[in-house]
Amino acid sequence: MQQFDFSDLDLNDKDILVTGGTGSFGRAFVRMVLQNYKPRRLIIYSRDEAKQHDMAREFGYVLGEASNVPLRFLIGDVRDKERLELAMHDVDYVVHAAALKHVPVAEYNPMECIKTNVQGAENVVAAALACNVHRVIGLSTDKAANPINLYGASKLAADKIFIAANHLAGRRPTRFAVVRYGNVLGSRGSVVPLFRELIANKADALPITDPRMTRFWITLPRGTSFVLSCLSTMQGGEIFVPKIPSMKIVDLAAAMAPELPVKTIGIRPGEKLHEVLVTKDEARMTYDLDDRYIIAPAFAFWKAEYSLGPTAKSVAEDFEYASETNDDWFSAEKMGDLLNEL
């Protein structure tokens, strides 16, 4: 699957910080940055020392030893604003990937979800403004559009915090934007590792919450390249949405194990049948840019500063970008090829 173009972005000799950097996205982001650039520092900010240790070994970095790998590993939590400020000194770019992401876990632990996803976003904004970071981009989710679960609602709140933060910047150079996309194929917490584990353990069926369920899908490399491309074009205030395929979960199961039957187990708390990346209420502020949509903020500052370019066009007033009405669908063969790549 073709990656998004980020050739206009220059990260050479720059300082970059990734919150939640030991997660699936963080590792893929670090790998892609190191393959394409020579940053001065690439800072991994997370709270799990074991994951940091494993990631350091993966990339050939050993604390205390001379190394050509520009990685730095900082233990910290996005709930800790003071620690974030210390981490962001002299940083040029921040990618905010830290979050509590599991829908049932958030439903069962609501205050912990709010502390990390909402208050954490507020702390990232405050620290970036205090340190005059150049650009900050937050990773969101399709579940933030018309949310019905706490995870989605908390990410919607985080998105609003990031967009409104552009008002707070004043004469500072700091600008904030958001990337919103769907399920990441093969990432921790997605259904793919679960299905693979069940298949390896000779399960007699694969569990499906509902045979009608559809989801948007994106690969880690494509998601990472999309974030980099948005970093190169963002002016502040946008929500970037990639154009990506949909697939039924039942078809995904068939692609992974065509010989196994599926077992319907019912929708989990907070789950939707289908996901939305651009809602009808957002359509009047949404522009089509060939390989993506941009949801513009409803603030005057954006129109004054941003140039969409000659290919951009407004979407229809009743437009909705939803997984069940998407024009682009994964076939079982295409999904099988992608899973083999993973």
C-alpha positions as CSV (number, residue, x, y, z in Angstrom):
1,M,0.0,0.0,0.0
2,Q,1.4,3.4,-1.1
3,Q,2.7,5.7,1.7
4,F,1.8,9.4,1.9
5,D,4.3,11.9,0.6
6,F,6.3,13.8,3.2
7,S,9.2,14.8,1.0
8,D,8.7,18.5,1.8
9,L,9.3,17.9,5.5
10,D,12.9,18.5,6.8
11,L,13.7,16.8,10.1
12,N,17.4,16.9,9.7
13,D,19.2,18.3,12.7
14,K,15.8,18.8,14.5
15,D,14.7,17.8,18.0
16,I,11.6,15.6,18.0
17,L,9.6,14.3,20.9
18,V,7.1,11.5,20.8
19,T,4.7,10.9,23.8
20,G,3.8,7.3,24.2
21,G,6.8,6.6,22.0
22,T,7.1,2.9,23.0
23,G,3.7,2.0,21.5
24,S,3.1,0.5,18.1
25,F,2.9,3.9,16.4
26,G,5.9,5.2,18.3
27,R,8.2,2.4,17.2
28,A,7.0,2.7,13.6
29,F,7.5,6.5,13.7
30,V,11.0,6.3,15.1
31,R,11.9,3.7,12.4
32,M,10.6,5.8,9.6
33,V,12.3,9.0,10.9
34,L,15.6,7.3,11.3
35,Q,15.3,5.8,7.8
36,N,14.7,9.2,6.2
37,Y,16.4,11.8,8.3
38,K,19.2,12.6,10.7
39,P,17.6,14.3,13.6
40,R,19.6,15.9,16.4
41,R,17.5,14.2,19.0
42,L,14.5,11.8,18.8
43,I,13.1,11.7,22.3
44,I,10.9,8.8,23.4
45,Y,8.7,9.9,26.3
46,S,6.8,7.2,28.1
47,R,6.2,5.7,31.5
48,D,7.2,2.0,31.0
49,E,10.9,1.4,31.6
50,A,10.7,-2.2,30.4
51,K,9.3,-1.1,27.0
52,Q,11.9,1.6,26.8
53,H,14.7,-0.9,27.5
54,D,13.4,-3.3,24.8
55,M,13.0,-0.5,22.3
56,A,16.5,0.9,23.0
57,R,17.9,-2.6,22.3
58,E,15.8,-2.9,19.1
59,F,17.4,0.3,17.7
60,G,20.9,-0.3,19.0
61,Y,20.9,2.4,21.7
62,V,22.6,1.7,25.0
63,L,22.3,4.2,27.8
64,G,25.7,5.5,28.9
65,E,27.6,4.3,25.8
66,A,28.7,6.2,22.8
67,S,26.3,5.8,20.0
68,N,25.5,7.2,16.6
69,V,21.7,6.6,17.2
70,P,20.1,10.0,18.2
71,L,17.6,8.4,20.5
72,R,16.9,9.7,24.0
73,F,14.6,7.8,26.4
74,L,12.8,9.8,29.1
75,I,10.6,8.2,31.7
76,G,7.5,10.4,32.2
77,D,3.7,10.6,32.2
78,V,1.6,13.0,30.2
79,R,-0.3,13.6,33.5
80,D,2.9,15.3,34.8
81,K,3.1,18.8,33.2
82,E,6.4,19.8,34.9
83,R,8.1,16.7,33.6
84,L,6.7,17.4,30.1
85,E,8.1,20.9,30.2
86,L,11.6,19.6,31.1
87,A,11.3,17.1,28.3
88,M,10.3,19.7,25.7
89,H,13.2,22.2,26.2
90,D,14.7,23.0,22.8
91,V,12.3,20.6,21.0
92,D,11.1,21.5,17.5
93,Y,8.3,19.0,16.9
94,V,6.1,17.0,19.2
95,V,3.9,14.0,18.2
96,H,1.4,13.3,20.9
97,A,0.6,9.6,20.7
98,A,0.1,8.7,24.4
99,A,-3.4,7.7,25.4
100,L,-5.5,5.0,27.1
101,K,-7.0,3.4,24.0
102,H,-8.9,0.3,25.0
103,V,-12.7,1.0,24.8
104,P,-13.8,-1.5,27.6
105,V,-10.9,-0.5,29.8
106,A,-11.9,3.2,29.6
107,E,-15.5,2.3,30.3
108,Y,-14.4,0.5,33.5
109,N,-11.8,3.1,34.5
110,P,-13.4,6.4,33.4
111,M,-11.4,8.8,35.6
112,E,-8.1,7.2,34.6
113,C,-9.1,7.7,31.0
114,I,-9.9,11.3,31.5
115,K,-6.6,12.0,33.4
116,T,-4.5,10.6,30.6
117,N,-6.5,11.5,27.5
118,V,-8.0,14.9,28.5
119,Q,-5.8,16.3,31.2
120,G,-2.7,14.8,29.4
121,A,-3.6,16.7,26.2
122,E,-3.9,19.9,28.2
123,N,-0.5,19.3,29.8
124,V,1.1,18.7,26.4
125,V,-0.4,22.0,25.1
126,A,0.8,23.9,28.2
127,A,4.3,22.4,28.0
128,A,4.6,23.0,24.3
129,L,3.6,26.7,24.6
130,A,6.0,27.2,27.6
131,C,8.9,25.8,25.5
132,N,8.0,27.5,22.2
133,V,7.8,24.2,20.3
134,H,7.4,24.8,16.6
135,R,4.7,22.2,15.7
136,V,2.6,19.8,17.7
137,I,0.4,17.1,16.2
138,G,-2.0,14.9,18.2
139,L,-3.1,11.4,17.2
140,S,-6.9,11.0,17.4
141,T,-9.3,8.2,16.4
142,D,-12.4,7.6,14.4
143,K,-14.1,7.0,17.7
144,A,-13.9,10.7,18.5
145,A,-16.4,11.4,15.7
146,N,-20.0,11.2,17.2
147,P,-18.6,9.3,20.2
148,I,-20.7,6.8,22.2
149,N,-18.0,5.6,24.5
150,L,-15.7,7.3,27.0
151,Y,-12.6,6.7,25.0
152,G,-14.0,8.5,22.0
153,A,-15.4,11.3,24.1
154,S,-12.1,11.8,25.8
155,K,-10.3,11.9,22.4
156,L,-12.9,14.4,21.1
157,A,-12.1,16.6,24.1
158,A,-8.4,16.2,23.5
159,D,-9.0,17.2,19.8
160,K,-10.9,20.3,20.9
161,I,-8.1,21.2,23.3
162,F,-5.5,21.0,20.6
163,I,-7.4,23.0,18.0
164,A,-8.3,25.8,20.6
165,A,-4.6,25.9,21.7
166,N,-3.8,27.8,18.5
167,H,-5.7,30.7,20.1
168,L,-3.3,30.6,23.1
169,A,-0.1,30.7,21.1
170,G,-0.2,34.5,20.6
171,R,3.1,35.5,19.1
172,R,4.7,32.2,19.9
173,P,5.6,30.0,16.9
174,T,3.7,27.0,18.3
175,R,1.0,25.5,16.2
176,F,-1.3,22.5,16.9
177,A,-3.1,20.1,14.6
178,V,-4.8,16.7,14.8
179,V,-4.6,13.5,12.8
180,R,-7.7,11.3,12.9
181,Y,-7.7,7.8,11.4
182,G,-9.1,4.3,11.9
183,N,-7.9,1.0,13.2
184,V,-4.2,0.3,12.7
185,L,-3.7,-3.1,11.2
186,G,-1.7,-5.3,13.5
187,S,-1.1,-2.8,16.3
188,R,-1.4,-3.8,19.9
189,G,-5.1,-3.9,20.9
190,S,-6.4,-4.5,17.4
191,V,-8.3,-7.6,16.5
192,V,-5.6,-9.0,14.2
193,P,-3.2,-10.1,17.0
194,L,-6.1,-11.7,18.9
195,F,-7.2,-13.6,15.8
196,R,-3.6,-14.7,15.1
197,E,-3.2,-16.0,18.7
198,L,-6.5,-17.9,18.5
199,I,-5.4,-19.4,15.1
200,A,-2.0,-20.4,16.5
201,N,-3.7,-22.1,19.5
202,K,-6.0,-24.1,17.2
203,A,-9.2,-22.4,18.2
204,D,-12.3,-24.0,16.8
205,A,-13.9,-20.6,15.9
206,L,-13.1,-16.9,15.8
207,P,-15.2,-14.5,17.9
208,I,-17.1,-11.8,16.1
209,T,-19.1,-9.2,18.0
210,D,-21.6,-8.6,15.1
211,P,-21.4,-9.9,11.5
212,R,-22.5,-6.4,10.2
213,M,-19.6,-4.6,11.9
214,T,-17.3,-2.5,9.6
215,R,-14.1,-0.6,10.4
216,F,-11.7,1.7,8.6
217,W,-8.2,0.2,8.3
218,I,-4.7,1.7,7.9
219,T,-1.3,0.1,8.1
220,L,1.4,1.3,10.5
221,P,3.7,2.5,7.8
222,R,0.9,4.4,6.0
223,G,-0.3,5.9,9.2
224,T,3.2,7.0,10.1
225,S,3.8,8.5,6.7
226,F,0.5,10.3,7.0
227,V,1.5,11.9,10.3
228,L,4.8,13.1,8.8
229,S,3.0,14.5,5.7
230,C,0.6,16.4,8.0
231,L,3.6,17.8,10.0
232,S,5.0,19.2,6.7
233,T,1.7,21.0,5.7
234,M,-0.1,21.9,8.9
235,Q,-0.7,25.6,9.6
236,G,-2.5,25.0,12.9
237,G,-6.1,24.1,13.7
238,E,-6.7,21.3,11.2
239,I,-8.0,17.8,11.6
240,F,-6.4,15.7,8.9
241,V,-8.3,12.6,7.8
242,P,-6.7,10.1,5.4
243,K,-8.7,8.3,2.7
244,I,-8.4,4.7,3.7
245,P,-10.3,1.4,3.0
246,S,-13.1,-0.2,5.0
247,M,-13.6,-3.9,5.7
248,K,-16.2,-6.0,7.5
249,I,-14.7,-7.7,10.6
250,V,-16.3,-11.0,9.5
251,D,-14.5,-10.7,6.1
252,L,-11.2,-10.0,8.0
253,A,-11.7,-13.3,9.9
254,A,-12.4,-15.1,6.7
255,A,-9.2,-13.6,5.1
256,M,-7.1,-14.7,8.1
257,A,-8.6,-18.2,8.6
258,P,-11.0,-19.2,5.8
259,E,-11.3,-22.7,7.2
260,L,-12.6,-21.5,10.6
261,P,-16.2,-20.6,11.4
262,V,-17.1,-17.4,13.3
263,K,-18.9,-17.2,16.6
264,T,-21.1,-14.1,17.3
265,I,-20.5,-13.0,20.9
266,G,-22.3,-9.6,20.9
267,I,-21.1,-6.0,20.9
268,R,-19.0,-4.9,23.8
269,P,-19.8,-1.9,26.0
270,G,-19.2,1.3,24.1
271,E,-18.7,-0.3,20.7
272,K,-20.3,0.9,17.4
273,L,-21.4,-1.2,14.5
274,H,-19.7,1.3,12.1
275,E,-17.2,4.1,12.5
276,V,-17.2,7.7,11.1
277,L,-14.2,9.8,10.3
278,V,-16.0,12.9,9.0
279,T,-19.5,13.5,10.4
280,K,-22.3,15.3,8.6
281,D,-22.1,18.2,11.0
282,E,-18.4,18.6,10.1
283,A,-19.1,18.5,6.3
284,R,-19.6,22.3,6.0
285,M,-16.0,22.8,7.3
286,T,-14.4,19.9,5.3
287,Y,-12.3,20.0,2.2
288,D,-11.3,17.2,-0.2
289,L,-7.5,17.2,-1.0
290,D,-7.3,14.1,-3.2
291,D,-5.7,11.7,-0.7
292,R,-7.2,13.2,2.4
293,Y,-9.8,15.4,4.0
294,I,-9.1,18.5,6.1
295,I,-11.7,19.5,8.7
296,A,-11.1,23.2,9.2
297,P,-11.7,24.8,12.6
298,A,-14.6,27.2,13.0
299,F,-12.3,30.0,14.0
300,A,-11.4,33.1,12.0
301,F,-7.7,32.7,12.5
302,W,-7.6,29.6,10.3
303,K,-9.1,31.2,7.2
304,A,-6.7,34.1,7.5
305,E,-3.6,31.9,7.6
306,Y,-4.2,28.8,5.6
307,S,-3.9,28.2,1.9
308,L,-5.6,24.9,0.8
309,G,-4.0,24.9,-2.7
310,P,-5.6,24.6,-6.1
311,T,-6.8,20.9,-5.8
312,A,-8.9,21.5,-2.7
313,K,-12.7,21.5,-2.9
314,S,-15.5,21.7,-0.4
315,V,-17.5,18.5,0.2
316,A,-21.3,18.3,-0.2
317,E,-23.3,19.6,2.7
318,D,-24.7,16.1,3.5
319,F,-21.3,14.4,3.2
320,E,-20.3,11.8,5.7
321,Y,-17.2,9.6,5.7
322,A,-18.4,6.4,7.3
323,S,-17.0,2.9,7.3
324,E,-20.2,1.2,6.0
325,T,-20.7,3.7,3.1
326,N,-17.0,4.1,2.1
327,D,-16.2,3.8,-1.7
328,D,-12.9,2.0,-0.9
329,W,-13.0,-1.6,0.4
330,F,-10.4,-4.2,1.3
331,S,-10.8,-7.5,-0.6
332,A,-9.9,-10.7,1.3
333,E,-7.0,-11.1,-1.1
334,K,-5.6,-7.6,-0.5
335,M,-6.0,-8.0,3.2
336,G,-4.2,-11.3,3.1
337,D,-1.3,-9.7,1.3
338,L,-1.1,-6.9,3.9
339,L,-1.2,-9.4,6.8
340,N,1.6,-11.4,5.2
341,E,3.7,-8.2,5.0
342,L,3.1,-7.7,8.7
